[in-house]
Amino acid sequence: MTRQNVVVADTKSGINVAITMTVSNSSLFTKAVKKTRETQGGCINIPPKKVGGGARINAWVDSMRASSPTRVKSAASLSDQSSWMLRHPSALNMFEQIIEASKGKQIVMFLDYDGTLSPIVDDPDRAFMSDAMRTAVRELARYFPTAIVSGRCRDKVYNFVRLAELYYAGSHGMDIKGPAKGSKYKKETKAVLFQPASEFLPMIDEVYKALLEKTKSIPGASVEHNKFCLSVHYRCVDEKKWSMLAQQVRSVLQQYPKLRLTQGRKVLEIRPTIKWDKGKALEFLLESLGFGNCTDVFPVYIGDDRTDEDAFKILRDRGQGFGILVSKIPKDTSASYSLQEPLEARTLSYYIHALILFLYLLFSSIVYTPACINYHFFFVINL
């Protein structure tokens, strides 16, 4: 039995990927860890027409508190954490299973933005991605179709990422656009553009102005216009004011039964009631790329928010690819794997960057050899 070590370094990011190759008579891969049980996740939908009275406002506030990572973390025991990790093991430790499942298939990458490619910050307008992360995504897109799927306005996400070769799905998938010059992965050169909620634009503009007026008296509250949806951020709002904020949002939405309220990480999302979400956007993009009915496609979706659960569930139901949840706390999810969100945003960026860099190196540079080769992969992250 012989061993060969190869280290691939990314000098810009400070990440070294050490690849140890062991030649033996053992099989190429170990069996994937079997989930002990399935868990469900997703958005909390609160249709305005069903909202009424102080009891409902209290339910809103309780839900807002539940989304606070510090509260959830304090309620999670070590045994809960261990049990959750058995069901959703770290993607950084499961590369052999990922390799085995994806052999001979077309990888398609889907990436959330906030909390995945960029840190969660108090000011949404300053959620910048690092140059190292941008380089990793650019290299990834050289080999696989790659899409950014975000609740943000598509133009705003593009201004953050600044990579013209990607697909962008903004407004929770309600504003999809492909590369202007078309994609090398498509036979047709026509650019992709899809906006299923265009008729709601005047209503969204109207509600945006109303919410700005209603929330201006609440310190720390901000309303973000994401073209086909709106985000009311309360990350910087004193918890004692959350009830007041919920009441103000409710007072506006009561007049608009065609809009619905969902909840993310310290943000209230207002969206049209159409049956469209990040999961539908994922399916649309696969179809646009010509992989809608393919059995040899392997979609990978990485996200951190409740709204990403729609995409995780689609992948689980299709039985293709896998979802990766970025979270430092146990939570119900349809994702197959997880990434532990580090305490510092900078460290989080390197974890995601490491995973993306690994996938890029793995699927573009390594040629599969007979079953006598056993690969072990290790990441050394220099912070």
Phi and psi in degrees as a GROMACS rama.xvg file:
@    title "Ramachandran Plot"
@    xaxis  label "Phi"
@    yaxis  label "Psi"
@TYPE xy
-121.134  156.365  THR-2
-129.885  137.852  ARG-3
-127.37  134.668  GLN-4
-114.458  132.17  ASN-5
-129.249  131.608  VAL-6
-115.032  122.862  VAL-7
-107.423  121.061  VAL-8
-108.824  139.2  ALA-9
-108.541  102.499  ASP-10
-67.6373  -28.8649  THR-11
-71.207  -37.2684  LYS-12
-95.3885  -17.3617  SER-13
78.4927  23.0693  GLY-14
-107.847  127.725  ILE-15
-109.586  130.399  ASN-16
-107.316  111.273  VAL-17
-97.22  122.541  ALA-18
-113.667  116.277  ILE-19
-104.353  123.95  THR-20
-110.355  120.456  MET-21
-111.989  120.661  THR-22
-91.0053  120.657  VAL-23
-152.126  -177.189  SER-24
-94.273  3.24291  ASN-25
-76.7365  165.266  SER-26
-68.5757  161.139  SER-27
-66.2242  -38.2259  LEU-28
-135.809  151.381  PHE-29
-84.3022  162.311  THR-30
-71.4592  148.091  LYS-31
-67.7552  149.268  ALA-32
-67.7514  128.3  VAL-33
-83.863  134.272  LYS-34
-68.3464  139.755  LYS-35
-78.0255  -29.1609  THR-36
-163.824  158.75  ARG-37
-90.2469  145.557  GLU-38
-121.182  153.378  THR-39
-109.099  147.466  GLN-40
-145.587  -177.079  GLY-41
141.838  -173.634  GLY-42
-79.4704  156.397  CYS-43
-95.8823  108.36  ILE-44
-91.2439  129.123  ASN-45
-128.764  83.5684  ILE-46
-60.5406  131.11  PRO-47
-56.762  -33.9549  PRO-48
-67.925  -15.6098  LYS-49
-98.022  -0.662562  LYS-50
-87.7517  134.663  VAL-51
-165.226  130.789  GLY-52
80.2332  173.19  GLY-53
-64.7999  -30.9115  GLY-54
-61.4919  -40.7705  ALA-55
-68.8077  -38.1934  ARG-56
-61.5805  -42.6049  ILE-57
-61.263  -37.1376  ASN-58
-65.0622  -39.6929  ALA-59
-59.2367  -48.9999  TRP-60
-64.2867  -40.3357  VAL-61
-59.8346  -40.488  ASP-62
-67.4821  -37.6435  SER-63
-63.7597  -40.2702  MET-64
-66.2108  -38.4555  ARG-65
-63.7818  -24.9469  ALA-66
-80.9916  -4.87165  SER-67
-74.8722  118.132  SER-68
-56.3674  -36.2071  PRO-69
-66.34  -36.5646  THR-70
-69.5523  -44.7578  ARG-71
-64.3851  -39.4977  VAL-72
-63.5106  -40.5407  LYS-73
-67.0968  -24.9746  SER-74
-86.9833  -13.4371  ALA-75
-90.2863  124.668  ALA-76
-84.9508  167.867  SER-77
-62.8662  -35.8847  LEU-78
-67.0462  -38.2722  SER-79
-62.5899  -42.6359  ASP-80
-61.5025  -45.6483  GLN-81
-64.2751  -42.5339  SER-82
-63.708  -41.4408  SER-83
-64.7966  -40.0434  TRP-84
-67.406  -27.6414  MET-85
-67.7008  -36.1304  LEU-86
-80.5663  -30.0467  ARG-87
-131.64  70.9682  HIS-88
-63.322  158.319  PRO-89
-62.084  131.241  SER-90
-62.7861  -26.813  ALA-91
-70.1547  -16.882  LEU-92
-106.32  2.035  ASN-93
-119.185  28.3007  MET-94
-66.2983  -32.4481  PHE-95
-63.1032  -41.254  GLU-96
-67.4857  -37.5001  GLN-97
-64.3844  -42.8108  ILE-98
-60.73  -47.9978  ILE-99
-59.9611  -44.1251  GLU-100
-70.4598  -26.854  ALA-101
-101.111  -1.49558  SER-102
-57.9212  130.051  LYS-103
75.3435  11.4945  GLY-104
-117.347  158.484  LYS-105
-84.0811  116.694  GLN-106
-76.6797  135.106  ILE-107
-129.166  124.11  VAL-108
-101.031  134.329  MET-109
-125.394  126.268  PHE-110
-128.329  127.51  LEU-111
-70.6209  164.77  ASP-112
-102.34  -72.4694  TYR-113
-63.3382  127.578  ASP-114
81.8946  -4.51834  GLY-115
-121.017  -59.0047  THR-116
-93.656  -19.0079  LEU-117
-133.614  158.254  SER-118
-73.5054  156.4  PRO-119
-76.8018  124.573  ILE-120
-127.574  162.571  VAL-121
-65.3278  -38.0633  ASP-122
-101.736  108.485  ASP-123
-57.714  -26.1136  PRO-124
-75.2627  -6.52074  ASP-125
-116.762  26.7604  ARG-126
-85.6915  68.7183  ALA-127
-83.8035  142.431  PHE-128
-88.5433  152.809  MET-129
-76.309  159.738  SER-130
-62.7381  -36.2782  ASP-131
-64.3842  -40.6844  ALA-132
-65.2391  -41.8817  MET-133
-61.2707  -41.3726  ARG-134
-62.3586  -41.8428  THR-135
-63.0305  -43.5951  ALA-136
-67.3916  -39.1736  VAL-137
-60.7921  -44.2848  ARG-138
-67.0002  -37.214  GLU-139
-60.8189  -43.9145  LEU-140
-69.272  -15.8446  ALA-141
-66.905  -25.9315  ARG-142
-115.467  -23.4234  TYR-143
-133.803  145.526  PHE-144
-57.2309  131.545  PRO-145
-133.273  133.226  THR-146
-129.312  142.724  ALA-147
-99.9244  123.208  ILE-148
-118.482  114.965  VAL-149
-141.087  157.872  SER-150
-79.3987  -11.9932  GLY-151
-71.1696  163.323  ARG-152
-59.046  136.291  CYS-153
-58.1999  -43.2752  ARG-154
-62.7921  -37.1247  ASP-155
-67.7954  -42.0416  LYS-156
-63.2472  -41.6285  VAL-157
-61.2145  -39.8036  TYR-158
-65.9072  -28.7992  ASN-159
-73.515  -45.3758  PHE-160
-83.8306  -45.7674  VAL-161
58.9605  45.2609  ARG-162
-126.443  107.627  LEU-163
-72.0243  -17.836  ALA-164
-83.1545  -1.64594  GLU-165
-92.8639  163.836  LEU-166
-91.8443  143.39  TYR-167
-126.755  128.614  TYR-168
-122.357  99.1229  ALA-169
-94.8991  177.51  GLY-170
52.4942  45.6788  SER-171
58.0116  35.6169  HIS-172
91.4996  1.86168  GLY-173
-88.4841  2.51348  MET-174
-142.914  93.5307  ASP-175
-112.014  132.018  ILE-176
-143.486  136.521  LYS-177
-96.3682  -179.671  GLY-178
-56.4854  138.51  PRO-179
-59.4764  -33.7274  ALA-180
-90.9709  11.2059  LYS-181
81.7948  -179.445  GLY-182
-119.734  142.628  SER-183
-69.4664  -12.1744  LYS-184
-89.9505  -7.04141  TYR-185
-109.165  146.062  LYS-186
-72.6683  -37.1159  LYS-187
-83.5174  145.914  GLU-188
-95.4217  -6.30289  THR-189
-66.6255  133.733  LYS-190
-70.2815  147.671  ALA-191
-85.5257  131.997  VAL-192
-147.959  122.543  LEU-193
-145.029  125.451  PHE-194
-138.313  85.8809  GLN-195
-73.2117  -7.89085  PRO-196
-117.793  28.3664  ALA-197
-58.9387  -34.2266  SER-198
-65.6437  -15.995  GLU-199
-89.1985  -4.77335  PHE-200
-56.1665  -47.3106  LEU-201
-60.4619  -38.6578  PRO-202
-66.7144  -42.3023  MET-203
-61.6225  -42.6544  ILE-204
-60.7839  -41.3078  ASP-205
-65.0907  -45.2648  GLU-206
-67.238  -36.029  VAL-207
-58.4726  -46.7863  TYR-208
-63.9962  -39.4845  LYS-209
-66.4029  -41.0024  ALA-210
-68.1845  -37.4128  LEU-211
-58.0767  -43.4494  LEU-212
-68.7805  -41.8054  GLU-213
-71.5499  -31.9234  LYS-214
-99.4216  -2.66992  THR-215
-65.7376  -19.6692  LYS-216
-87.0672  -2.82615  SER-217
-102.941  108.244  ILE-218
-58.161  132.68  PRO-219
91.9967  -17.5748  GLY-220
-76.6188  143.416  ALA-221
-143.868  147.913  SER-222
-116.637  124.851  VAL-223
-109.993  128.171  GLU-224
-90.1595  114.165  HIS-225
-110.452  32.2098  ASN-226
71.8599  -67.2055  LYS-227
-102.165  1.36419  PHE-228
-155.063  168.724  CYS-229
-126.898  149.312  LEU-230
-124.435  125.375  SER-231
-104.229  107.048  VAL-232
-87.8978  133  HIS-233
-127.791  20.1365  TYR-234
-59.3112  -33.517  ARG-235
-102.697  13.2021  CYS-236
-94.8898  134.229  VAL-237
-57.6782  134.073  ASP-238
-57.1401  -28.3978  GLU-239
-66.4561  -17.6218  LYS-240
-98.161  -1.10274  LYS-241
-63.2406  -38.3166  TRP-242
-62.6816  -42.0103  SER-243
-62.8423  -41.673  MET-244
-63.0558  -44.1951  LEU-245
-60.4349  -40.2496  ALA-246
-64.1392  -40.4904  GLN-247
-67.1959  -42.3002  GLN-248
-64.2653  -42.6573  VAL-249
-61.0287  -42.0223  ARG-250
-61.7513  -30.5474  SER-251
-78.5553  -47.2578  VAL-252
-70.4226  -19.6312  LEU-253
-57.3421  -26.8306  GLN-254
-88.3083  -1.30682  GLN-255
-132.937  78.2118  TYR-256
-66.4355  -13.4956  PRO-257
-86.7018  3.87993  LYS-258
-114.011  150.473  LEU-259
-126.775  157.846  ARG-260
-111.776  129.207  LEU-261
-127.376  169.018  THR-262
-126.733  137.796  GLN-263
-120.325  -152.301  GLY-264
-79.8078  97.2991  ARG-265
54.0998  42.6041  LYS-266
-150.483  138.633  VAL-267
-100.175  127.814  LEU-268
-107.929  129.256  GLU-269
-110.328  121.791  ILE-270
-136.289  157.999  ARG-271
-62.2091  156.006  PRO-272
-81.7999  6.47995  THR-273
-63.6891  153.724  ILE-274
-82.7806  76.3501  LYS-275
-147.245  136.141  TRP-276
-156.442  -168.917  ASP-277
-65.9922  -29.959  LYS-278
-67.3774  -42.8957  GLY-279
-63.9037  -37.9986  LYS-280
-63.2604  -40.8399  ALA-281
-59.4615  -46.5397  LEU-282
-63.9459  -40.8281  GLU-283
-61.8126  -43.5324  PHE-284
-67.4515  -39.6771  LEU-285
-61.0146  -41.7913  LEU-286
-64.6837  -42.9396  GLU-287
-63.2581  -32.3464  SER-288
-82.9347  -4.3957  LEU-289
88.5329  14.4666  GLY-290
-109.707  12.9047  PHE-291
-57.0074  -43.1522  GLY-292
-112.9  17.7201  ASN-293
-81.7525  143.009  CYS-294
-94.9081  -10.2021  THR-295
-107.376  30.7893  ASP-296
-106.505  146.986  VAL-297
-133.15  87.6119  PHE-298
-77.1674  139.042  PRO-299
-123.582  124.454  VAL-300
-121.475  125.552  TYR-301
-117.35  123.323  ILE-302
-157.231  168.294  GLY-303
-125.57  -4.46911  ASP-304
-112.359  164.272  ASP-305
-58.7888  -35.4945  ARG-306
-65.9635  -20.8661  THR-307
-75.4835  -15.5086  ASP-308
-62.0913  -29.6785  GLU-309
-61.3923  -38.3042  ASP-310
-73.565  -41.1075  ALA-311
-58.2478  -41.9985  PHE-312
-66.699  -38.7758  LYS-313
-59.9638  -45.1988  ILE-314
-64.1755  -40.5744  LEU-315
-64.0008  -43.4295  ARG-316
-68.2295  -34.448  ASP-317
-73.2401  -24.1558  ARG-318
70.6151  27.6888  GLY-319
-128.811  140.66  GLN-320
63.0034  -156.454  GLY-321
-163.072  159.414  PHE-322
-106.071  148.478  GLY-323
-123.666  119.43  ILE-324
-92.8715  126.853  LEU-325
-92.5549  111.493  VAL-326
-162.693  141.643  SER-327
-95.3033  0.762536  LYS-328
-130.882  150.856  ILE-329
-66.6082  137.116  PRO-330
-154.135  153.753  LYS-331
-61.6304  131.987  ASP-332
-156.422  153.574  THR-333
-97.6472  4.51362  SER-334
-70.6824  151.006  ALA-335
-82.6267  -37.7241  SER-336
-127.662  174.714  TYR-337
-139.523  163.32  SER-338
-127.985  129.713  LEU-339
-74.6809  117.194  GLN-340
-71.424  115.407  GLU-341
-67.4305  167.086  PRO-342
-67.7006  -34.3562  LEU-343
-101.245  139.33  GLU-344
-61.512  -34.1958  ALA-345
-63.5928  -41.0435  ARG-346
-64.7633  -39.3589  THR-347
-57.9501  -44.2699  LEU-348
-57.9481  -39.9608  SER-349
-71.1199  -32.9768  TYR-350
-63.1988  -48.0529  TYR-351
-65.4207  -42.7657  ILE-352
-59.3833  -41.7741  HIS-353
-60.8406  -42.6326  ALA-354
-65.4369  -45.6177  LEU-355
-63.3661  -44.976  ILE-356
-60.7588  -39.5139  LEU-357
-63.5298  -46.7653  PHE-358
-60.1822  -40.4519  LEU-359
-60.7019  -49.2602  TYR-360
-65.8375  -41.2711  LEU-361
-63.9536  -51.4425  LEU-362
-89.8034  -11.1302  PHE-363
-106.936  -25.9271  SER-364
-113.203  -25.4073  SER-365
-95.9412  124.228  ILE-366
-91.6332  128.461  VAL-367
-67.1479  137.949  TYR-368
-115.374  173.305  THR-369
-57.2334  170.485  PRO-370
-67.5358  -1.79976  ALA-371
-81.682  -4.66469  CYS-372
-99.3964  130.184  ILE-373
-119.587  123.143  ASN-374
-100.289  139.839  TYR-375
-128.005  132.229  HIS-376
-118.309  137.098  PHE-377
-133.44  140.414  PHE-378
-108.918  132.189  PHE-379
-113.738  110.322  VAL-380
-102.029  112.768  ILE-381
-92.6692  108.543  ASN-382
